[in-house]
Amino acid sequence: MLENTMRIPPQNLEAEQALLGAILSNNRALEKVSEFLRSECFSNPVHGKIYDACRLYIEQGRIADPITLKAFFEEDDALKDVGGASYLAELAAASTNIINAADYGRQILDRYIRRKMIALGTDIVNDAFAISIDEEAIAQVEHAEKRLYEIANAGELSGGPQALNLALQSSILSVQNAMNSPSGLSGVTTGLTDMDNLMSGLHDSDLIILAGRPAMGKSALALTMAYNAAVKFEEDNKKPGAEKKSVAFFSLEMSAEQLASRILSAKAQVPGHLMRSGKITDEQFDELAAGVSLLSKLPLYLDETPGITVTAIKNRARRMKRDKDKGLGLIVIDYLQLITTAGRSENRVQELSEMTRQLKIMAKELNVPVIVLSQLSRLVEQRDNKRPQLSDLRESGSIEQDADIVMFVFREIYYLQNDVPVRHLNETPEKFAIRYQEWETKKIELANQAEAIIAKQRHGPVGTVRLYFNGEFGKFGNLQRDD
């Protein structure tokens, strides 16, 4: 015969009574716990009511003690069940030192979190059994992760009004860090000198939109920036007491293997098409093997989930942020138009607007820079000057509004090489030869050049950065102007 082993949810009634007694005896005890403890954290609803009543009185500048609260609870049937107003006097009489108030508050919060976890576990089981065509299993997983993250952050002392002097201290510390940095950066490095100089690096909580037409090199530039940031994070992570940081690269277009191959190609200086065909020399293979050994240590994590939602990206980024062995310093998403929305909407502009809003909230919440790649409309192709403008953002909605930085990648050589000169009617062979030679010369000049056009920067200047681009290795770098 099986015994009934029903378990009582975690609680600590003695800690609840001791804390309430301390508050009733000395109202300053509330200051120790009010930032993280709420009435629902108490396992006994009566204790939660007493706690709320104390907060109400104290916030109004009134004294909260058994005498002043007596009238408040005289008609409360719940308090009558525990002895009426005399229960308040018993709590105050058995009060402990105000110094212990915070410890008791933390114990109450701990039991509350445990009860929430039990409730979540029960809901997960019940939801998994309830099969519905309106909600797929993966959506249930994402919802459960979100709730678990909220539970994990219960009681954290973040948020709320901040005194100006604290904000100023943070600001001057950022300036000091930039002064002490060899590169003079206050943000995450892109590894591209001129870009870093213009933007002072990638700053925490910034949403950076990197846009361009197909074949311009958006993914290659994003991967270059992610790789360079990961190299710097690896170096910084080795410092004693350093907070670990890593790069999370969400690729909705390419597989993790394809991304890794691109990074390896650039590192080992072996063309990607030769790697794919296997037509490489023994020496090149040795270079690739050495590259694998070096790259495997980088704090760079690739997520290849197709059609991922913003919610899933948030949940996975949060887990990395909380993992002390990984940490999080930069998020890259390739690309915006491939993200799947949780709901169904016929208005694509509204969908993308909501996505960028959520991504900006994520950047601020996790306090890391977030780079999001985006396609541009075909309007660019219809102009003589093919350089992108803010108005070219495809299905823009609020993309420009939400972004802290909007950057376009542009390679003039792409259009130039497809615009082969043809001889005009009545044009002499000599003039055509000169014009053709000018085209050839310009092609050579622009062959390995690209532009990063900073069209919007909320906290800095706009401008154009010239970059080196090697299409054979899919790699961006600093342009040597004297070469």
C-alpha positions in Angstrom: 0.0 0.0 0.0 1.5 3.3 -1.1 1.7 6.1 1.5 0.4 9.5 0.8 3.6 11.6 0.5 2.0 15.0 -0.2 4.7 17.6 0.3 4.2 21.0 1.8 5.4 23.9 -0.4 8.6 25.5 0.8 7.9 28.2 3.4 9.4 29.8 6.5 6.6 31.1 8.7 9.1 31.9 11.6 11.1 34.2 9.3 7.9 35.9 8.1 6.8 36.5 11.7 10.2 37.7 12.7 10.4 40.2 9.8 6.9 41.6 10.4 7.7 41.9 14.1 10.9 43.8 13.3 8.9 46.2 11.0 6.1 46.8 13.6 8.7 47.5 16.3 11.0 49.7 14.1 9.6 50.9 10.8 13.1 51.5 9.5 13.4 47.7 9.1 11.2 48.0 6.0 14.0 49.9 4.3 16.1 46.8 4.4 13.7 44.7 2.4 11.3 47.0 0.5 13.4 47.0 -2.7 13.2 43.3 -3.3 10.3 41.9 -1.2 6.7 42.1 -2.2 3.5 40.9 -0.4 3.1 37.9 -2.6 6.4 36.5 -1.4 4.8 35.6 1.9 3.5 32.1 2.1 0.8 33.1 4.6 -1.7 35.5 2.9 -2.3 37.2 6.2 1.4 38.1 6.5 1.3 39.5 3.0 -1.7 41.7 4.1 0.2 42.9 7.2 3.3 43.7 5.1 1.3 45.7 2.6 -0.5 47.6 5.3 2.9 48.5 6.9 4.2 49.7 3.5 1.1 51.8 3.0 1.3 53.5 6.4 5.1 54.1 6.2 4.9 55.5 2.7 2.3 57.9 3.8 4.6 59.1 6.6 2.5 57.4 9.3 3.7 55.0 12.0 2.9 51.4 11.5 2.5 49.5 14.8 -0.1 47.2 16.4 -2.1 50.2 17.7 -2.3 52.2 14.4 -3.0 49.0 12.4 -5.6 47.7 14.8 -8.4 49.7 13.1 -7.2 48.7 9.7 -7.7 45.0 10.5 -10.7 45.1 12.8 -13.1 44.0 10.1 -10.7 41.6 8.3 -11.9 38.1 8.7 -8.5 36.7 7.6 -6.8 38.4 10.6 -9.5 37.1 12.9 -8.5 33.5 12.0 -5.1 34.0 13.5 -6.2 35.8 16.6 -7.4 39.2 15.5 -5.6 42.5 16.3 -3.8 40.8 19.2 -1.8 38.9 16.6 -0.1 42.1 15.7 0.9 42.7 19.3 2.3 39.2 19.5 4.4 39.8 16.3 5.8 43.0 17.7 6.5 41.4 21.1 8.5 38.6 19.5 10.4 40.9 17.2 14.1 40.5 16.5 16.9 43.0 15.9 16.5 45.2 12.8 19.9 44.1 11.6 18.5 40.6 10.9 15.6 42.0 8.8 17.4 41.7 5.4 18.4 38.1 6.2 14.8 37.2 7.0 13.6 38.9 3.9 16.1 36.9 1.7 14.8 33.7 3.3 11.2 34.6 2.6 12.2 35.5 -1.0 14.1 32.2 -1.4 11.0 30.1 -0.4 8.9 32.2 -2.7 11.2 31.5 -5.7 11.1 27.8 -4.8 7.2 27.8 -4.8 7.2 29.6 -8.1 9.5 27.0 -9.6 7.2 24.2 -8.4 4.2 26.0 -9.9 6.1 26.5 -13.2 7.1 22.8 -13.3 3.5 21.8 -12.8 2.4 24.2 -15.6 5.0 22.9 -17.9 3.8 19.3 -17.4 0.1 20.3 -17.9 0.8 22.4 -20.9 2.9 19.6 -22.5 -0.1 17.2 -22.1 -2.5 19.8 -23.5 -1.8 19.5 -27.3 -3.2 22.5 -29.2 -2.9 23.4 -32.9 -2.6 27.0 -31.9 0.6 26.5 -29.9 3.5 24.4 -31.0 5.7 22.6 -28.5 8.6 24.9 -29.2 6.5 27.9 -28.3 5.7 26.3 -25.0 9.5 25.9 -24.4 10.1 29.5 -25.2 7.3 30.6 -22.8 8.7 28.4 -20.1 12.2 29.8 -20.5 10.8 33.3 -20.3 9.0 32.5 -17.1 12.1 30.8 -15.6 14.2 33.8 -16.4 11.7 36.1 -14.7 11.8 33.8 -11.6 15.6 33.9 -11.7 15.5 37.7 -11.6 12.9 37.9 -8.8 14.3 40.2 -6.1 17.1 41.7 -8.1 17.9 45.2 -7.0 18.2 46.6 -10.6 16.0 49.3 -12.0 14.3 52.2 -10.3 15.3 55.9 -10.1 19.0 56.6 -10.0 20.6 59.6 -8.5 22.3 61.9 -11.0 25.6 61.7 -9.1 25.6 57.9 -9.6 25.0 58.3 -13.3 27.7 60.9 -13.5 30.2 58.6 -11.8 29.3 55.9 -14.4 29.8 58.4 -17.2 33.2 59.6 -16.0 34.3 56.0 -15.4 33.5 55.3 -19.1 35.6 58.3 -20.1 38.4 57.1 -17.9 38.3 53.6 -19.3 38.5 55.0 -22.9 41.5 57.2 -21.9 43.3 54.2 -20.4 42.5 51.9 -23.3 45.4 51.6 -25.8 42.8 51.9 -28.6 41.0 54.8 -26.9 37.7 53.0 -27.1 34.9 53.1 -24.6 32.9 50.3 -26.4 33.4 46.9 -27.9 36.0 47.0 -30.7 35.1 46.1 -34.3 38.7 45.5 -35.1 38.4 48.1 -37.9 40.4 51.2 -36.9 38.6 53.9 -38.9 35.2 52.5 -37.9 36.2 52.4 -34.2 37.5 55.9 -34.4 34.1 57.2 -35.8 31.9 55.3 -33.4 34.3 54.8 -30.4 33.4 51.1 -30.7 30.1 49.3 -30.2 28.4 50.6 -27.0 26.3 48.6 -24.5 22.5 48.8 -25.0 22.9 50.1 -28.6 20.9 48.6 -31.4 23.1 48.7 -34.6 21.4 48.1 -37.9 23.8 46.9 -40.6 22.1 47.0 -44.0 22.9 46.5 -47.6 21.8 45.0 -50.9 22.6 41.3 -51.7 26.3 40.6 -52.5 27.5 43.8 -50.7 29.1 41.7 -47.9 26.8 42.3 -45.0 27.4 38.9 -43.5 31.1 39.0 -44.1 31.3 42.4 -42.4 29.2 41.2 -39.4 31.3 38.1 -39.1 34.5 40.1 -39.2 33.3 42.4 -36.4 32.1 39.4 -34.4 35.4 37.6 -34.8 37.5 40.7 -33.9 35.3 41.3 -30.8 35.7 37.7 -29.7 39.5 38.0 -30.1 39.5 41.0 -27.7 37.1 39.2 -25.3 39.4 36.2 -25.2 42.3 38.5 -24.2 40.2 40.3 -21.6 38.7 37.2 -20.1 42.2 36.0 -19.0 42.7 39.0 -16.8 42.2 38.2 -13.0 38.7 38.9 -11.8 37.5 39.9 -15.3 33.8 39.4 -16.1 33.6 36.8 -18.8 32.2 38.0 -22.2 31.5 36.3 -25.4 29.8 36.8 -28.8 26.5 35.3 -29.7 26.0 35.0 -33.5 22.4 34.1 -34.6 22.5 33.1 -38.3 19.1 32.5 -39.9 20.6 32.2 -43.4 23.8 30.2 -43.1 24.6 27.1 -41.1 27.1 27.1 -38.2 29.5 25.1 -40.4 29.4 27.6 -43.2 30.1 30.4 -40.8 32.9 28.5 -39.2 34.4 27.8 -42.7 34.3 31.5 -43.5 36.2 32.4 -40.3 38.7 29.6 -40.9 39.2 30.6 -44.5 40.0 34.2 -43.4 42.3 33.1 -40.6 44.3 30.5 -42.6 44.2 32.5 -45.9 42.8 29.6 -47.8 40.1 30.4 -50.4 36.7 29.1 -49.4 35.9 27.5 -52.8 39.1 25.5 -52.6 38.2 24.3 -49.1 34.7 23.2 -50.3 36.2 21.3 -53.3 39.0 19.8 -51.3 41.5 21.0 -53.9 44.1 22.3 -51.4 47.8 21.5 -50.8 49.2 19.7 -47.8 50.6 23.1 -46.7 47.2 24.7 -46.9 45.7 21.9 -44.9 48.3 22.4 -42.2 47.4 26.1 -42.1 43.7 25.1 -41.7 44.6 22.7 -38.9 46.6 25.3 -37.1 43.7 27.8 -37.6 41.3 25.3 -36.0 43.5 25.0 -33.0 43.6 28.8 -32.5 40.0 29.6 -33.3 38.5 26.8 -31.1 39.5 28.9 -28.0 37.5 32.0 -29.1 34.4 32.9 -27.0 32.2 32.9 -30.2 29.0 31.0 -30.2 27.0 30.3 -33.4 23.3 29.6 -33.4 22.0 28.4 -36.8 18.3 27.9 -35.8 16.2 28.8 -38.9 13.1 31.0 -38.5 14.0 31.7 -34.8 11.7 34.2 -33.0 12.8 37.3 -31.1 11.6 35.7 -27.9 13.8 32.7 -28.5 16.8 34.9 -29.2 16.1 36.8 -26.0 15.9 33.6 -23.9 19.1 32.1 -25.3 21.0 35.4 -24.9 19.7 35.7 -21.3 21.0 32.2 -20.5 24.5 33.1 -21.9 24.5 36.4 -19.9 23.8 34.5 -16.7 26.4 31.8 -17.4 29.5 33.0 -15.6 31.7 30.8 -17.7 30.4 32.3 -21.0 29.0 35.8 -20.3 27.8 38.0 -23.1 29.4 41.1 -24.7 27.9 41.2 -28.2 24.9 39.9 -30.1 24.8 39.6 -33.9 21.6 38.6 -35.8 21.8 37.7 -39.5 19.2 38.9 -40.6 16.1 40.8 -39.6 13.7 39.8 -42.4 14.2 36.1 -41.7 13.1 36.3 -38.0 9.8 34.6 -37.4 7.0 36.4 -35.5 5.2 34.6 -32.7 1.8 35.8 -33.9 0.2 36.0 -37.3 -0.1 39.3 -39.0 -0.7 40.4 -42.6 1.1 43.7 -42.1 4.8 43.0 -42.6 5.8 46.6 -41.8 4.1 46.3 -38.3 5.8 43.0 -37.7 9.2 44.3 -38.4 8.5 47.4 -36.4 7.6 45.3 -33.4 10.7 43.1 -33.9 13.1 46.1 -33.9 11.3 47.5 -30.8 11.8 44.2 -29.0 15.4 43.9 -30.1 16.1 47.4 -28.8 14.5 46.4 -25.5 16.7 43.3 -25.4 19.8 45.4 -26.0 18.9 47.7 -23.1 17.8 44.8 -20.8 21.0 42.7 -21.4 23.2 45.9 -21.6 25.1 44.7 -24.7 25.4 46.0 -28.2 23.1 44.2 -30.7 24.0 44.2 -34.4 21.1 43.3 -36.7 21.5 42.8 -40.4 18.8 44.0 -42.7 18.0 44.0 -46.4 17.5 47.1 -48.5 14.8 47.7 -51.0 15.4 47.6 -54.8 15.0 51.4 -54.9 18.8 51.6 -54.7 19.2 49.8 -58.1 16.9 52.4 -59.8 19.2 55.4 -59.0 22.4 56.5 -60.8 24.1 56.8 -57.4 23.8 53.4 -55.9 25.0 54.4 -52.4 22.2 53.5 -49.9 20.2 56.1 -48.0 18.0 55.8 -44.9 14.9 55.8 -47.0 16.1 52.6 -48.7 15.6 50.5 -45.5 13.3 47.7 -46.7 9.9 47.7 -45.1 11.5 50.1 -42.7 8.7 50.8 -40.3 10.4 51.9 -37.1 13.9 50.4 -38.0 15.5 53.9 -38.4 13.6 55.2 -35.3 14.6 52.3 -32.9 18.2 52.0 -34.1 21.0 53.9 -32.3 23.3 53.4 -35.3 22.3 52.7 -39.0 25.2 51.5 -41.1 25.2 50.6 -44.8 27.8 48.5 -46.5 28.5 49.4 -50.1 31.0 48.1 -52.7 31.0 50.3 -55.8 33.0 47.6 -57.7 30.0 45.4 -57.7 28.0 47.8 -59.9 31.1 49.0 -61.9 32.1 45.6 -63.1 28.6 44.9 -64.3 28.4 48.2 -66.2 30.8 47.3 -69.0 31.3 50.3 -71.4 29.8 49.9 -74.8 30.7 52.1 -77.8 28.2 54.9 -78.4 26.8 55.8 -81.7 29.1 58.2 -83.6 31.8 57.6 -80.9 35.3 57.3 -82.4 37.3 54.2 -81.6 40.0 56.4 -79.9 37.5 58.0 -77.5 35.9 54.7 -76.7 39.3 53.2 -76.0 40.1 56.0 -73.6 36.8 55.6 -71.8 37.3 51.8 -71.6 40.8 52.3 -70.2 39.4 54.7 -67.6 36.8 52.0 -66.6 39.6 49.3 -66.4 41.7 51.7 -64.2 38.8 52.5 -61.9 38.0 48.7 -61.6 41.6 48.1 -60.4 41.4 50.9 -57.9 38.1 49.8 -56.4 38.8 46.0 -56.6 39.4 45.5 -52.9 37.6 48.6 -51.5 34.3 48.8 -49.6 32.5 51.6 -47.7 30.7 51.5 -44.4 28.4 54.4 -44.5 27.3 55.5 -41.0 24.0 57.2 -41.9 22.7 57.6 -38.4 24.5 57.7 -35.0 22.5 58.8 -32.0 25.5 59.7 -29.9 28.1 60.6 -32.5 28.9 61.9 -36.0 27.9 60.4 -39.3 30.3 59.7 -42.1 31.8 57.1 -44.4 34.6 54.7 -43.5 36.6 53.1 -46.3 37.5 49.5 -45.7 39.6 46.8 -47.4 37.6 43.8 -48.6 39.0 40.5 -49.8 36.2 38.5 -51.6 38.3 35.4 -51.9 38.4 35.0 -48.1 35.2 36.9 -47.3 37.1 39.2 -45.0 37.0 42.9 -44.2 40.0 44.8 -42.9 41.7 48.2 -42.5 42.4 50.0 -45.8 46.0 51.0 -46.2 45.6 54.4 -47.9 49.2 54.7 -49.1 49.0 51.4 -51.0 
